[in-house]
Amino acid sequence: MKIILIALIILCLAGVSKVIAILIQQKKESRKMIEDFKKKHSPKV
């Protein structure tokens, strides 16, 4: 029983870390997209 609980906890932690990693990746990509958008649409100086 204890082993099953430990396995479930590990699976949950792995899932959470995976989700966090995906969110961080999306944040970086969206920031890059916003910067590219600003560069494209900012008036040329």
Residue pairs with C-beta under 8 A, 6 or more apart in sequence:
none
